[in-house]
Amino acid sequence: MSANLYSIESLLVGKAYRSRTLEGIIQDAEKSDVYYQDAEAYLVRVRPTHGLNDTYRTIAVKVGN
């Protein structure tokens, strides 16, 4: 039996993103050098639901326990 192997970047692409100032779909993700305790940081490009210009945000993804 084999398992499918996914990267965090591939799992983020296509997911909904929502904050107080932006709502949209993640178009692209790459690992970032920003440090968060007990988490990995990713720079994501978000295509807004309402608007024309893609924008970038840094998000933290908890890894491990």
HUCOR-V103108 format. One record per residue. PSI is psi in radians with two decimals (* if undefined). D_FIRST is the distance of its C-alpha to the first C-alpha in Angstrom with 2 decimals. Layout:
PSI;D_FIRST + PSI;D_FIRST
This chain:
2.36;0.00 + 2.73;3.80 + 2.59;6.86 + 2.36;10.18 + 2.16;12.90 + 2.60;16.38 + 2.77;19.77 + -0.70;22.48 + -0.83;24.68 + -0.52;22.45 + -0.47;22.09 + -0.63;25.90 + 2.26;26.88 + -0.14;27.92 + 2.67;28.42 + 2.48;31.86 + 2.37;34.15 + 2.26;37.19 + -3.07;39.94 + -0.44;43.64 + -0.09;44.56 + 2.42;41.67 + 2.26;39.32 + -2.82;36.95 + 2.36;33.52 + 2.17;31.83 + -0.51;31.86 + 2.62;30.79 + 2.49;29.74 + 2.58;30.04 + 2.44;30.04 + 2.80;33.60 + -0.05;35.65 + 2.44;37.12 + 2.27;36.59 + 2.38;35.66 + 2.26;35.31 + 0.47;31.75 + 2.78;30.57 + 2.50;29.79 + 2.49;32.15 + 2.38;31.40 + 2.11;34.01 + 2.54;33.33 + 2.15;35.32 + 2.26;36.16 + 1.98;37.67 + 2.57;40.11 + -0.71;40.29 + 1.88;44.08 + 3.06;45.34 + -0.57;44.97 + 2.27;43.96 + 2.65;40.53 + 2.80;40.79 + 2.50;38.86 + 2.66;37.90 + 2.25;36.28 + 2.72;33.81 + 2.40;32.23 + 2.10;28.61 + 2.32;28.03 + 2.53;25.24 + -2.80;24.25 + *;26.19
